[in-house]
Amino acid sequence: MRLDIILLSVSLALLASCGGEQPRRAAIPAASVAVQVVPVSSQQWPGVYEATGTVRARTAITVSSRLMAYVQQVSVQVGDHVREGQTIILLDARDLEANVRRAAAGQSEIQSAIPEAENGTAAAKANLDLAQATFHRMEDLLAKRSISSQEFDEAAARLKASQANYEMARSRRLQLDSKMAQAEQELGSATILREYARLAAPISGVVTSRSVEPGNLAAPGVPLLTIEQDGAYRMEASVDESRLPSVRPGQTVEVTLEALERKLNARVSEIVPSVDTASRAYVVKIDLPAIPQLRSGMFGRAIFPMGARTVATIPPSALIERGQLQSVFVAEDGTAHTRLITTGQRTNDGVEVLSGLTAGEKVVAPVPSGLQEGMRLEVRP
């Protein structure tokens, strides 16, 4: 009996000691993280509309031949800079050279016949003058009845013959003038056709495409080269038809070119007055400033101002980005809670919140390292 009392006393003592230890462990407070919090604010931001587009040359000329001939030489490659008037393609011009020589020979032949014709005209004029003088003398002698009618008729016939010869000589001379003009026209045409065998750059710029090689047969109207003018580029952006009333020619817009990693101030130059039936968008042409690195085909974005709008914003230091996920820590009842959000535009001072937060909620900014969901927060000013 005494042994049972002793064991009971020991058991009660052990239970008492265990019961006293447990309250002391639960009383130890969890560690808190010192943070700063800022409220989600509502601000007036300038409204903008972003449209994607492609850079294209304002002036792009396709070079083609005016005649059918084999290509003899191509002097440029894609990417080469050319100047206006520079020879870029030579065609086989042997037939054209022969035509020029033939026309020149015909002109020389006519030219050599001109002195003979002029001499013939002068001789005919001298004979005509003599026949006229003789006829007038015969008229006087006939009036005095010093000659017979037969002699007078013979003088009149000689005068008519001399007149006919003179007119014939003059006609031959005029025909030579007409033939000379025709020969000059033929020589000029043959020379022009020969010049067509030399294709020159119509503008100064960059060769962007080449579809011809020596030995190819060039035909009229078939593209051989494409040249884009230096420093004259624009972006063609697709703008939704619902946004078109806010876009006007002459409007200043901001253009972002991802390949160059820079922003440009540009000007709307033209709005194509037709809508694409598939995308329901208009093409807006925006003139870009002259930049050496600009090239056709570059991707860009045009930002059109659309007036002010009210947005919810947070500081950039409050935003946590992990891949495609964006989140913040919201301070609620002294505890950190993770909140997924969707963001919009960004500035150096703020990030637009499209969804996930409302104005007035408090977020942790900046986010200290090691902060996790459910941790206690010690808010410091």
Secondary structure, 3 states (H helix, E strand, C coil): CHHHHHHHHHHHHHHHHHHHHHHHHHCCCCCEEEECEEECEEEEEEEEEEEEEEEEECCEEEEEECCCEEEEEECCCCCCEECCCCEEEEECCHHHHHHHHHHHHHHHHHHHHHHHHHHHHHHHHHHHHHHHHHHHHHHHHHHCCCCCHHHHHHHHHHHHHHHHHHHHHHHHHHHHHHHHHHHHHHHHHHHHHHHHCEEECCCCEEEEEECCCCCCEECECCEEEEEEECCCEEEEEEEECCCHHHCCCCCEEEEEECCCCEEEEEEEEEEEEEECCCCCEEEEEEECCCCCCCCCCCEEEEEEEEEEEEEEEECHHHCEEECCEEEEEEEECCEEEEEECEEEEECCCCEEEEECCCCCCEEECCCCCCCCCCCEEEECC
